[in-house]
Amino acid sequence: MRKLDKLGRRAGAAALAPLASVALVASPAHAATASVRLTFSSMTNDGSAPLNVDIARSGGGTVSTKSDAAWLGQVGRTPSFNAQKGAPRGVLRLTAKSGDPLSPGSRSFSFGADVLLDSGTTASHTSGSTDNGDNVVQRGRYGDQGQYKIQVDGRRPSCRVKGSSGAVLVKSSVSLAAGTWYQITCTRSGTAVTLQVLRFTSTGAVAATTKTTGYGATGSVLAPGSRPMSVGGKLTTSGQVATDSDQFNGRVDNVVLTIS
């Protein structure tokens, strides 16, 4: 669980963006409803879902923990950009111990994380490279019946929700600046899919809030209970780092999934 001074420092975001308060403020209501609430102080799930949390690795890569003085605590550090085949890759893997607590079905849900991109991450990395896409949070693959995903292609956040009735893709107009913390949250409610991006100052205050909403029927978002949820890259259906890993390059914190 986050230190109280860190939570309090960013609590002002809740007044501007209620959806984001799940990741910023440890209120009893959110603690009771969040399926996933993951920080890097303990690398365990503080949410309600019974999950195993570990790291899928290839090429000697990993997801390490680093102290971030501005962020007042430990954060996740993913591998740096490397376009070579067989380069170090590391993806956080969340797997249900029983049942399928990671599928929202037809219910409203939101998911997201706080991210900081490396300075070497540029728009050119999204084309013709084995290290592109910068996936943040994902469950399900593109062709699966159920998928929810946040990615940062060319520094532009986008969110995709797919279910039994179709898919909605929402792209933000925001271009993420390297070395700056952002919170990215995607919410599906009815036929609306809303992507929210908060930009933080170096002191943890909210500097800007941008919301983008797309509409369309998505239906029931389901996946086999064995399908892992990933943070920082793409996994295969068996939970291994995918060849097209879409490795996130930077720092990540406060991963959340809340199902209403």
DRENPA-3360 file (N, C-alpha, C; in nm, 2 decimals, always signed):
BEGIN
1 = MRKLDKLG = +0.08/-0.12/+0.00/+0.00/+0.00/+0.00/+0.09/+0.12/+0.00 ~ +0.05/+0.23/-0.07/+0.13/+0.35/-0.08/+0.14/+0.42/+0.05 ~ +0.25/+0.49/+0.07/+0.27/+0.58/+0.19/+0.16/+0.68/+0.19 ~ +0.11/+0.72/+0.31/+0.01/+0.82/+0.32/+0.05/+0.95/+0.26 ~ +0.17/+0.99/+0.28/+0.21/+1.12/+0.23/+0.21/+1.13/+0.07 ~ +0.24/+1.01/+0.01/+0.23/+1.01/-0.13/+0.09/+1.01/-0.18 ~ +0.00/+0.94/-0.12/-0.14/+0.94/-0.15/-0.20/+1.08/-0.13 ~ -0.17/+1.14/-0.02/-0.22/+1.27/+0.01/-0.17/+1.38/-0.09;
9 = RRAGAAAL = -0.05/+1.36/-0.14/+0.01/+1.46/-0.23/-0.06/+1.46/-0.36 ~ -0.12/+1.35/-0.40/-0.19/+1.34/-0.53/-0.34/+1.34/-0.51 ~ -0.39/+1.35/-0.39/-0.53/+1.34/-0.37/-0.61/+1.45/-0.44 ~ -0.55/+1.56/-0.46/-0.62/+1.67/-0.53/-0.67/+1.63/-0.67 ~ -0.61/+1.52/-0.73/-0.66/+1.48/-0.86/-0.81/+1.43/-0.85 ~ -0.85/+1.38/-0.73/-0.98/+1.33/-0.72/-1.09/+1.43/-0.75 ~ -1.06/+1.56/-0.70/-1.16/+1.66/-0.72/-1.18/+1.70/-0.87 ~ -1.08/+1.68/-0.95/-1.09/+1.71/-1.09/-1.14/+1.59/-1.17;
17 = APLASVAL = -1.11/+1.47/-1.12/-1.14/+1.35/-1.20/-1.18/+1.24/-1.11 ~ -1.31/+1.22/-1.07/-1.35/+1.12/-0.98/-1.31/+0.98/-1.02 ~ -1.30/+0.95/-1.15/-1.27/+0.81/-1.19/-1.13/+0.78/-1.15 ~ -1.04/+0.88/-1.15/-0.90/+0.86/-1.12/-0.87/+0.84/-0.97 ~ -0.97/+0.87/-0.89/-0.94/+0.86/-0.75/-0.92/+0.72/-0.70 ~ -0.96/+0.62/-0.78/-0.93/+0.48/-0.75/-0.79/+0.46/-0.73 ~ -0.70/+0.51/-0.82/-0.56/+0.49/-0.81/-0.49/+0.59/-0.72 ~ -0.56/+0.70/-0.68/-0.49/+0.80/-0.61/-0.52/+0.80/-0.46;
25 = VASPAHAA = -0.64/+0.76/-0.42/-0.68/+0.77/-0.29/-0.73/+0.64/-0.24 ~ -0.68/+0.59/-0.13/-0.71/+0.46/-0.08/-0.83/+0.46/+0.01 ~ -0.95/+0.50/-0.05/-1.07/+0.50/+0.03/-1.12/+0.36/+0.06 ~ -1.20/+0.34/+0.17/-1.25/+0.21/+0.19/-1.34/+0.16/+0.08 ~ -1.42/+0.24/+0.02/-1.51/+0.20/-0.09/-1.43/+0.15/-0.21 ~ -1.33/+0.22/-0.25/-1.25/+0.17/-0.36/-1.18/+0.04/-0.32 ~ -1.13/+0.03/-0.20/-1.06/-0.09/-0.16/-1.15/-0.21/-0.17 ~ -1.28/-0.19/-0.14/-1.37/-0.30/-0.14/-1.41/-0.34/-0.28;
33 = TASVRLTF = -1.41/-0.25/-0.38/-1.46/-0.28/-0.51/-1.35/-0.31/-0.61 ~ -1.23/-0.26/-0.59/-1.13/-0.28/-0.69/-1.08/-0.43/-0.70 ~ -1.09/-0.48/-0.82/-1.04/-0.62/-0.84/-0.89/-0.62/-0.84 ~ -0.83/-0.52/-0.90/-0.68/-0.51/-0.90/-0.65/-0.37/-0.84 ~ -0.56/-0.37/-0.75/-0.50/-0.25/-0.69/-0.35/-0.28/-0.66 ~ -0.27/-0.25/-0.75/-0.13/-0.30/-0.75/-0.03/-0.18/-0.75 ~ +0.05/-0.17/-0.64/+0.16/-0.08/-0.64/+0.29/-0.16/-0.64 ~ +0.40/-0.10/-0.64/+0.53/-0.17/-0.65/+0.60/-0.17/-0.52;
41 = SSMTNDGS = +0.54/-0.13/-0.41/+0.60/-0.14/-0.28/+0.60/-0.28/-0.23 ~ +0.50/-0.36/-0.28/+0.49/-0.50/-0.23/+0.49/-0.60/-0.35 ~ +0.45/-0.55/-0.47/+0.43/-0.63/-0.59/+0.33/-0.74/-0.56 ~ +0.23/-0.71/-0.48/+0.11/-0.80/-0.46/-0.02/-0.72/-0.49 ~ -0.12/-0.80/-0.51/-0.25/-0.73/-0.54/-0.32/-0.70/-0.41 ~ -0.35/-0.57/-0.39/-0.42/-0.53/-0.27/-0.57/-0.52/-0.30 ~ -0.62/-0.55/-0.42/-0.76/-0.55/-0.45/-0.82/-0.68/-0.41 ~ -0.95/-0.70/-0.45/-1.03/-0.81/-0.40/-1.01/-0.94/-0.48;
49 = APLNVDIA = -0.95/-0.93/-0.60/-0.93/-1.05/-0.68/-0.82/-1.14/-0.63 ~ -0.84/-1.27/-0.62/-0.74/-1.36/-0.58/-0.64/-1.39/-0.70 ~ -0.52/-1.32/-0.70/-0.43/-1.32/-0.81/-0.29/-1.37/-0.77 ~ -0.23/-1.43/-0.86/-0.08/-1.45/-0.85/-0.02/-1.34/-0.94 ~ +0.08/-1.28/-0.88/+0.15/-1.17/-0.95/+0.30/-1.21/-0.96 ~ +0.34/-1.22/-1.09/+0.49/-1.25/-1.11/+0.53/-1.18/-1.24 ~ +0.65/-1.21/-1.29/+0.71/-1.15/-1.40/+0.74/-1.25/-1.51 ~ +0.69/-1.22/-1.63/+0.73/-1.30/-1.75/+0.85/-1.24/-1.81;
57 = RSGGGTVS = +0.95/-1.32/-1.84/+1.08/-1.26/-1.89/+1.12/-1.33/-2.02 ~ +1.19/-1.26/-2.10/+1.26/-1.31/-2.21/+1.39/-1.23/-2.24 ~ +1.49/-1.29/-2.29/+1.61/-1.22/-2.32/+1.68/-1.16/-2.20 ~ +1.66/-1.22/-2.08/+1.72/-1.16/-1.96/+1.65/-1.04/-1.91 ~ +1.54/-1.00/-1.96/+1.47/-0.88/-1.91/+1.39/-0.91/-1.79 ~ +1.34/-0.80/-1.72/+1.26/-0.81/-1.60/+1.18/-0.68/-1.58 ~ +1.10/-0.68/-1.48/+1.04/-0.56/-1.43/+1.09/-0.54/-1.29 ~ +1.17/-0.44/-1.27/+1.24/-0.42/-1.14/+1.16/-0.31/-1.07;
65 = TKSDAAWL = +1.20/-0.29/-0.94/+1.14/-0.18/-0.86/+1.25/-0.08/-0.84 ~ +1.21/+0.05/-0.85/+1.30/+0.16/-0.84/+1.24/+0.26/-0.74 ~ +1.32/+0.33/-0.67/+1.28/+0.44/-0.59/+1.26/+0.56/-0.67 ~ +1.15/+0.63/-0.66/+1.12/+0.75/-0.74/+1.10/+0.86/-0.64 ~ +1.20/+0.95/-0.62/+1.19/+1.05/-0.51/+1.07/+1.14/-0.53 ~ +1.04/+1.18/-0.66/+0.92/+1.27/-0.68/+0.79/+1.20/-0.65 ~ +0.79/+1.07/-0.67/+0.67/+0.99/-0.66/+0.66/+0.93/-0.52 ~ +0.76/+0.96/-0.43/+0.75/+0.92/-0.29/+0.73/+0.77/-0.27;
73 = GQVGRTPS = +0.81/+0.69/-0.34/+0.80/+0.54/-0.31/+0.86/+0.46/-0.43 ~ +0.82/+0.33/-0.42/+0.87/+0.24/-0.52/+0.78/+0.24/-0.65 ~ +0.84/+0.23/-0.76/+0.77/+0.22/-0.89/+0.83/+0.11/-0.97 ~ +0.75/+0.06/-1.07/+0.80/-0.04/-1.16/+0.89/+0.02/-1.27 ~ +1.00/-0.05/-1.30/+1.09/-0.01/-1.41/+1.09/-0.12/-1.51 ~ +1.05/-0.09/-1.64/+1.05/-0.19/-1.74/+1.17/-0.17/-1.83 ~ +1.21/-0.27/-1.92/+1.33/-0.25/-2.00/+1.33/-0.13/-2.09 ~ +1.45/-0.08/-2.11/+1.47/+0.03/-2.20/+1.45/-0.01/-2.34;
81 = FNAQKGAP = +1.42/+0.09/-2.43/+1.40/+0.06/-2.57/+1.52/-0.02/-2.63 ~ +1.48/-0.12/-2.70/+1.58/-0.20/-2.77/+1.51/-0.28/-2.89 ~ +1.54/-0.24/-3.01/+1.47/-0.30/-3.13/+1.53/-0.43/-3.17 ~ +1.64/-0.48/-3.11/+1.70/-0.60/-3.15/+1.62/-0.73/-3.12 ~ +1.62/-0.82/-3.20/+1.55/-0.95/-3.17/+1.62/-1.02/-3.05 ~ +1.55/-1.07/-2.96/+1.61/-1.13/-2.84/+1.65/-1.04/-2.74 ~ +1.61/-0.91/-2.75/+1.65/-0.81/-2.65/+1.58/-0.83/-2.52 ~ +1.62/-0.78/-2.41/+1.56/-0.80/-2.28/+1.41/-0.75/-2.28;
89 = RGVLRLTA = +1.32/-0.83/-2.24/+1.18/-0.80/-2.23/+1.13/-0.85/-2.09 ~ +1.05/-0.77/-2.03/+0.99/-0.80/-1.90/+0.85/-0.75/-1.89 ~ +0.75/-0.84/-1.85/+0.61/-0.80/-1.85/+0.55/-0.85/-1.71 ~ +0.48/-0.77/-1.64/+0.42/-0.81/-1.52/+0.30/-0.90/-1.56 ~ +0.28/-1.01/-1.49/+0.18/-1.11/-1.52/+0.09/-1.13/-1.40 ~ -0.04/-1.11/-1.42/-0.14/-1.13/-1.32/-0.24/-1.24/-1.36 ~ -0.24/-1.35/-1.28/-0.32/-1.47/-1.32/-0.41/-1.50/-1.20 ~ -0.53/-1.53/-1.24/-0.63/-1.57/-1.13/-0.60/-1.70/-1.07;
97 = KSGDPLSP = -0.61/-1.70/-0.94/-0.59/-1.82/-0.86/-0.71/-1.92/-0.88 ~ -0.83/-1.86/-0.90/-0.95/-1.94/-0.92/-1.06/-1.85/-0.98 ~ -1.15/-1.91/-1.06/-1.25/-1.84/-1.13/-1.20/-1.74/-1.23 ~ -1.28/-1.64/-1.25/-1.24/-1.54/-1.35/-1.27/-1.40/-1.30 ~ -1.20/-1.35/-1.20/-1.23/-1.22/-1.15/-1.19/-1.10/-1.24 ~ -1.12/-1.13/-1.35/-1.07/-1.02/-1.43/-1.15/-0.99/-1.55 ~ -1.26/-1.07/-1.57/-1.36/-1.04/-1.68/-1.48/-0.96/-1.62 ~ -1.50/-0.84/-1.68/-1.62/-0.76/-1.63/-1.75/-0.81/-1.68;
105 = GSRSFSFG = -1.75/-0.89/-1.79/-1.88/-0.93/-1.85/-1.95/-0.80/-1.90 ~ -2.08/-0.79/-1.87/-2.15/-0.67/-1.92/-2.15/-0.55/-1.82 ~ -2.08/-0.56/-1.71/-2.08/-0.46/-1.61/-1.99/-0.34/-1.65 ~ -2.02/-0.23/-1.59/-1.93/-0.11/-1.61/-1.79/-0.15/-1.54 ~ -1.68/-0.10/-1.60/-1.55/-0.12/-1.54/-1.46/-0.01/-1.59 ~ -1.35/+0.01/-1.51/-1.24/+0.10/-1.54/-1.11/+0.03/-1.51 ~ -1.01/+0.07/-1.58/-0.88/+0.02/-1.56/-0.77/+0.12/-1.61 ~ -0.65/+0.10/-1.55/-0.55/+0.20/-1.59/-0.42/+0.19/-1.51;
113 = ADVLLDSG = -0.34/+0.29/-1.52/-0.21/+0.29/-1.45/-0.15/+0.43/-1.46 ~ -0.05/+0.46/-1.37/+0.03/+0.58/-1.38/+0.16/+0.54/-1.46 ~ +0.20/+0.62/-1.56/+0.32/+0.59/-1.64/+0.41/+0.71/-1.66 ~ +0.54/+0.68/-1.68/+0.64/+0.77/-1.72/+0.72/+0.71/-1.83 ~ +0.72/+0.78/-1.95/+0.79/+0.73/-2.06/+0.94/+0.77/-2.05 ~ +1.03/+0.67/-2.10/+1.17/+0.71/-2.11/+1.19/+0.82/-2.22 ~ +1.30/+0.89/-2.20/+1.33/+0.99/-2.30/+1.36/+0.94/-2.44 ~ +1.40/+0.81/-2.45/+1.43/+0.75/-2.58/+1.31/+0.70/-2.65;
121 = TTASHTSG = +1.19/+0.71/-2.59/+1.07/+0.66/-2.66/+1.02/+0.77/-2.75 ~ +1.02/+0.74/-2.88/+0.97/+0.84/-2.98/+0.87/+0.78/-3.07 ~ +0.80/+0.86/-3.15/+0.70/+0.82/-3.24/+0.75/+0.72/-3.34 ~ +0.88/+0.73/-3.38/+0.93/+0.64/-3.48/+0.94/+0.50/-3.43 ~ +0.93/+0.47/-3.31/+0.95/+0.34/-3.25/+0.82/+0.25/-3.28 ~ +0.72/+0.31/-3.33/+0.59/+0.23/-3.35/+0.59/+0.17/-3.49 ~ +0.69/+0.19/-3.57/+0.69/+0.13/-3.71/+0.81/+0.05/-3.74 ~ +0.79/-0.07/-3.78/+0.90/-0.16/-3.83/+1.00/-0.19/-3.72;
129 = STDNGDNV = +0.95/-0.21/-3.60/+1.04/-0.24/-3.48/+0.99/-0.35/-3.40 ~ +1.08/-0.43/-3.34/+1.03/-0.54/-3.26/+1.00/-0.49/-3.12 ~ +1.03/-0.36/-3.09/+1.00/-0.30/-2.96/+0.92/-0.18/-2.99 ~ +0.79/-0.20/-3.00/+0.70/-0.08/-3.03/+0.57/-0.10/-2.95 ~ +0.48/+0.00/-2.96/+0.35/-0.01/-2.91/+0.33/+0.03/-2.76 ~ +0.43/+0.02/-2.68/+0.43/+0.06/-2.54/+0.29/+0.02/-2.47 ~ +0.26/-0.11/-2.46/+0.14/-0.15/-2.40/+0.15/-0.12/-2.25 ~ +0.04/-0.07/-2.19/+0.04/-0.04/-2.05/-0.03/-0.15/-1.97;
137 = VQRGRYGD = -0.16/-0.17/-2.00/-0.24/-0.27/-1.93/-0.32/-0.34/-2.04 ~ -0.33/-0.47/-2.03/-0.40/-0.55/-2.13/-0.45/-0.68/-2.08 ~ -0.57/-0.72/-2.12/-0.61/-0.86/-2.10/-0.68/-0.90/-2.23 ~ -0.64/-1.01/-2.29/-0.70/-1.06/-2.41/-0.62/-1.01/-2.53 ~ -0.62/-1.08/-2.64/-0.55/-1.04/-2.76/-0.65/-0.98/-2.86 ~ -0.60/-0.93/-2.97/-0.68/-0.85/-3.07/-0.80/-0.94/-3.12 ~ -0.77/-1.06/-3.15/-0.87/-1.15/-3.21/-0.96/-1.22/-3.11 ~ -0.94/-1.20/-2.99/-1.02/-1.27/-2.88/-1.16/-1.21/-2.88;
145 = QGQYKIQV = -1.25/-1.28/-2.83/-1.39/-1.23/-2.81/-1.39/-1.11/-2.71 ~ -1.31/-1.12/-2.61/-1.30/-1.02/-2.50/-1.16/-0.96/-2.49 ~ -1.15/-0.83/-2.49/-1.02/-0.77/-2.47/-1.04/-0.63/-2.41 ~ -0.96/-0.59/-2.32/-0.95/-0.45/-2.28/-0.80/-0.41/-2.27 ~ -0.76/-0.29/-2.32/-0.62/-0.26/-2.34/-0.60/-0.11/-2.34 ~ -0.49/-0.07/-2.28/-0.44/+0.07/-2.29/-0.30/+0.06/-2.35 ~ -0.27/+0.14/-2.45/-0.14/+0.14/-2.51/-0.10/+0.29/-2.54 ~ +0.03/+0.31/-2.56/+0.08/+0.44/-2.59/+0.16/+0.43/-2.72;
153 = DGRRPSCR = +0.10/+0.43/-2.83/+0.17/+0.42/-2.96/+0.22/+0.56/-3.00 ~ +0.35/+0.57/-3.03/+0.40/+0.70/-3.07/+0.37/+0.81/-2.97 ~ +0.37/+0.77/-2.84/+0.34/+0.86/-2.72/+0.19/+0.91/-2.71 ~ +0.11/+0.85/-2.80/-0.04/+0.89/-2.79/-0.11/+0.77/-2.73 ~ -0.18/+0.80/-2.61/-0.25/+0.69/-2.55/-0.38/+0.66/-2.62 ~ -0.41/+0.53/-2.62/-0.54/+0.48/-2.68/-0.59/+0.37/-2.59 ~ -0.72/+0.34/-2.60/-0.79/+0.24/-2.53/-0.88/+0.16/-2.62 ~ -0.88/+0.03/-2.60/-0.97/-0.06/-2.68/-1.04/-0.15/-2.59;
161 = VKGSSGAV = -1.17/-0.15/-2.61/-1.26/-0.25/-2.53/-1.34/-0.33/-2.64 ~ -1.33/-0.46/-2.63/-1.40/-0.55/-2.72/-1.47/-0.65/-2.64 ~ -1.60/-0.68/-2.69/-1.68/-0.78/-2.62/-1.76/-0.85/-2.73 ~ -1.87/-0.92/-2.68/-1.95/-1.00/-2.77/-2.02/-0.93/-2.87 ~ -2.04/-0.79/-2.85/-2.12/-0.71/-2.95/-2.03/-0.62/-3.04 ~ -1.91/-0.62/-3.01/-1.82/-0.53/-3.10/-1.71/-0.47/-3.02 ~ -1.63/-0.38/-3.09/-1.52/-0.32/-3.02/-1.53/-0.17/-3.04 ~ -1.47/-0.09/-2.94/-1.46/+0.05/-2.95/-1.31/+0.09/-2.92;
169 = LVKSSVSL = -1.26/+0.17/-3.01/-1.12/+0.22/-2.99/-1.13/+0.37/-2.97 ~ -1.06/+0.42/-2.87/-1.06/+0.56/-2.84/-0.92/+0.60/-2.83 ~ -0.88/+0.71/-2.90/-0.75/+0.77/-2.91/-0.75/+0.91/-2.85 ~ -0.65/+0.93/-2.76/-0.64/+1.07/-2.70/-0.56/+1.16/-2.79 ~ -0.59/+1.29/-2.78/-0.51/+1.39/-2.86/-0.38/+1.43/-2.79 ~ -0.37/+1.38/-2.66/-0.25/+1.41/-2.58/-0.13/+1.33/-2.63 ~ -0.01/+1.40/-2.64/+0.11/+1.34/-2.67/+0.19/+1.34/-2.54 ~ +0.23/+1.22/-2.49/+0.29/+1.22/-2.36/+0.44/+1.27/-2.37;
177 = AAGTWYQI = +0.48/+1.36/-2.28/+0.61/+1.40/-2.27/+0.70/+1.30/-2.19 ~ +0.81/+1.27/-2.24/+0.90/+1.18/-2.17/+0.95/+1.25/-2.04 ~ +0.96/+1.16/-1.94/+1.01/+1.21/-1.81/+0.90/+1.27/-1.73 ~ +0.78/+1.26/-1.77/+0.66/+1.32/-1.69/+0.57/+1.21/-1.66 ~ +0.51/+1.22/-1.53/+0.42/+1.12/-1.49/+0.28/+1.16/-1.54 ~ +0.21/+1.05/-1.59/+0.07/+1.07/-1.63/-0.01/+0.95/-1.57 ~ -0.14/+0.97/-1.55/-0.23/+0.86/-1.52/-0.33/+0.84/-1.64 ~ -0.33/+0.72/-1.68/-0.42/+0.69/-1.80/-0.53/+0.59/-1.75;
185 = TCTRSGTA = -0.66/+0.63/-1.77/-0.77/+0.55/-1.72/-0.87/+0.53/-1.83 ~ -0.91/+0.41/-1.85/-1.02/+0.38/-1.95/-1.14/+0.32/-1.88 ~ -1.26/+0.38/-1.91/-1.38/+0.34/-1.85/-1.49/+0.30/-1.95 ~ -1.55/+0.18/-1.93/-1.66/+0.14/-2.02/-1.79/+0.15/-1.93 ~ -1.88/+0.23/-1.98/-2.01/+0.24/-1.91/-2.12/+0.24/-2.01 ~ -2.20/+0.14/-2.02/-2.30/+0.13/-2.13/-2.23/+0.12/-2.26 ~ -2.27/+0.21/-2.35/-2.21/+0.21/-2.48/-2.09/+0.31/-2.49 ~ -2.06/+0.38/-2.38/-1.95/+0.48/-2.38/-1.82/+0.42/-2.33;
193 = VTLQVLRF = -1.72/+0.45/-2.40/-1.58/+0.42/-2.36/-1.50/+0.55/-2.35 ~ -1.46/+0.58/-2.23/-1.39/+0.71/-2.20/-1.25/+0.69/-2.16 ~ -1.16/+0.76/-2.23/-1.02/+0.76/-2.20/-0.98/+0.89/-2.14 ~ -0.93/+0.88/-2.02/-0.89/+1.00/-1.94/-0.74/+1.00/-1.92 ~ -0.68/+1.11/-1.94/-0.53/+1.13/-1.92/-0.51/+1.25/-1.83 ~ -0.44/+1.22/-1.72/-0.40/+1.32/-1.62/-0.25/+1.35/-1.64 ~ -0.21/+1.47/-1.64/-0.07/+1.50/-1.64/-0.03/+1.56/-1.51 ~ +0.07/+1.51/-1.44/+0.11/+1.56/-1.31/+0.23/+1.65/-1.32;
201 = TSTGAVAA = +0.24/+1.74/-1.22/+0.36/+1.83/-1.21/+0.46/+1.75/-1.13 ~ +0.58/+1.81/-1.12/+0.69/+1.74/-1.04/+0.66/+1.73/-0.90 ~ +0.56/+1.80/-0.85/+0.52/+1.79/-0.71/+0.40/+1.70/-0.69 ~ +0.35/+1.64/-0.79/+0.24/+1.55/-0.78/+0.10/+1.61/-0.80 ~ +0.09/+1.74/-0.83/-0.04/+1.80/-0.85/-0.08/+1.78/-1.00 ~ -0.21/+1.78/-1.02/-0.26/+1.76/-1.15/-0.25/+1.89/-1.23 ~ -0.18/+1.88/-1.35/-0.15/+2.00/-1.43/-0.25/+2.01/-1.54 ~ -0.31/+1.89/-1.59/-0.40/+1.90/-1.70/-0.48/+1.77/-1.70;
209 = TTKTTGYG = -0.61/+1.78/-1.74/-0.70/+1.66/-1.75/-0.76/+1.66/-1.89 ~ -0.75/+1.55/-1.96/-0.81/+1.54/-2.09/-0.89/+1.41/-2.10 ~ -1.02/+1.43/-2.15/-1.11/+1.31/-2.16/-1.15/+1.30/-2.31 ~ -1.15/+1.18/-2.36/-1.20/+1.15/-2.49/-1.30/+1.03/-2.49 ~ -1.41/+1.04/-2.55/-1.51/+0.94/-2.54/-1.55/+0.89/-2.68 ~ -1.56/+0.76/-2.69/-1.61/+0.69/-2.81/-1.74/+0.61/-2.77 ~ -1.82/+0.58/-2.87/-1.95/+0.51/-2.84/-1.96/+0.39/-2.94 ~ -2.02/+0.29/-2.88/-2.05/+0.17/-2.96/-2.08/+0.05/-2.87;
217 = ATGSVLAP = -2.16/-0.04/-2.92/-2.19/-0.16/-2.84/-2.07/-0.25/-2.83 ~ -2.04/-0.29/-2.70/-1.93/-0.38/-2.68/-1.98/-0.51/-2.62 ~ -2.09/-0.51/-2.55/-2.15/-0.63/-2.50/-2.06/-0.69/-2.38 ~ -2.07/-0.82/-2.37/-2.00/-0.89/-2.26/-1.85/-0.91/-2.29 ~ -1.77/-0.86/-2.20/-1.62/-0.88/-2.21/-1.58/-0.99/-2.13 ~ -1.56/-1.10/-2.19/-1.52/-1.23/-2.12/-1.40/-1.29/-2.18 ~ -1.32/-1.36/-2.10/-1.20/-1.43/-2.14/-1.19/-1.55/-2.06 ~ -1.12/-1.66/-2.10/-1.10/-1.77/-2.02/-1.03/-1.73/-1.89;
225 = GSRPMSVG = -1.07/-1.80/-1.78/-1.01/-1.76/-1.65/-0.86/-1.77/-1.64 ~ -0.80/-1.86/-1.73/-0.66/-1.88/-1.73/-0.58/-1.77/-1.80 ~ -0.66/-1.68/-1.87/-0.59/-1.57/-1.95/-0.53/-1.47/-1.86 ~ -0.40/-1.44/-1.87/-0.34/-1.35/-1.78/-0.37/-1.20/-1.81 ~ -0.37/-1.11/-1.72/-0.37/-0.97/-1.74/-0.22/-0.93/-1.74 ~ -0.18/-0.84/-1.83/-0.04/-0.80/-1.84/-0.03/-0.65/-1.81 ~ +0.09/-0.61/-1.76/+0.13/-0.48/-1.73/+0.27/-0.45/-1.79 ~ +0.28/-0.36/-1.89/+0.41/-0.33/-1.95/+0.44/-0.41/-2.07;
233 = GKLTTSGQ = +0.35/-0.48/-2.13/+0.38/-0.55/-2.25/+0.27/-0.66/-2.28 ~ +0.30/-0.73/-2.39/+0.20/-0.83/-2.44/+0.24/-0.97/-2.41 ~ +0.15/-1.05/-2.36/+0.17/-1.19/-2.33/+0.10/-1.28/-2.43 ~ +0.14/-1.40/-2.44/+0.07/-1.50/-2.52/-0.04/-1.55/-2.43 ~ -0.13/-1.64/-2.49/-0.24/-1.69/-2.42/-0.19/-1.78/-2.30 ~ -0.07/-1.83/-2.32/-0.02/-1.92/-2.21/+0.06/-1.84/-2.11 ~ +0.07/-1.71/-2.13/+0.14/-1.62/-2.03/+0.28/-1.60/-2.05 ~ +0.33/-1.63/-2.17/+0.47/-1.60/-2.20/+0.49/-1.46/-2.27;
241 = VATDSDQF = +0.60/-1.40/-2.27/+0.63/-1.28/-2.34/+0.61/-1.31/-2.49 ~ +0.52/-1.23/-2.56/+0.49/-1.25/-2.70/+0.61/-1.20/-2.78 ~ +0.63/-1.26/-2.90/+0.73/-1.21/-2.99/+0.71/-1.06/-3.03 ~ +0.59/-1.03/-3.05/+0.55/-0.89/-3.07/+0.51/-0.83/-2.94 ~ +0.61/-0.81/-2.85/+0.59/-0.78/-2.71/+0.53/-0.65/-2.68 ~ +0.54/-0.55/-2.77/+0.50/-0.41/-2.75/+0.54/-0.37/-2.61 ~ +0.67/-0.39/-2.58/+0.73/-0.36/-2.45/+0.71/-0.21/-2.42 ~ +0.66/-0.19/-2.30/+0.65/-0.05/-2.25/+0.79/-0.01/-2.20;
249 = NGRVDNVV = +0.84/+0.11/-2.23/+0.97/+0.15/-2.19/+0.96/+0.27/-2.10 ~ +0.98/+0.24/-1.97/+0.97/+0.35/-1.87/+0.94/+0.30/-1.73 ~ +0.86/+0.38/-1.66/+0.82/+0.35/-1.53/+0.66/+0.34/-1.52 ~ +0.62/+0.26/-1.43/+0.47/+0.24/-1.41/+0.44/+0.22/-1.26 ~ +0.32/+0.26/-1.23/+0.28/+0.25/-1.09/+0.12/+0.25/-1.08 ~ +0.07/+0.21/-0.97/-0.07/+0.22/-0.94/-0.16/+0.16/-1.05 ~ -0.14/+0.04/-1.07/-0.23/-0.04/-1.16/-0.36/-0.07/-1.10 ~ -0.47/-0.05/-1.17/-0.60/-0.07/-1.11/-0.70/-0.12/-1.21;
257 = LTIS = -0.79/-0.21/-1.16/-0.91/-0.26/-1.24/-1.02/-0.26/-1.14 ~ -1.13/-0.18/-1.17/-1.25/-0.17/-1.09/-1.37/-0.21/-1.17 ~ -1.44/-0.31/-1.12/-1.56/-0.36/-1.19/-1.68/-0.33/-1.10 ~ -1.77/-0.26/-1.16/-1.89/-0.21/-1.08/-1.99/-0.32/-1.06;
% end
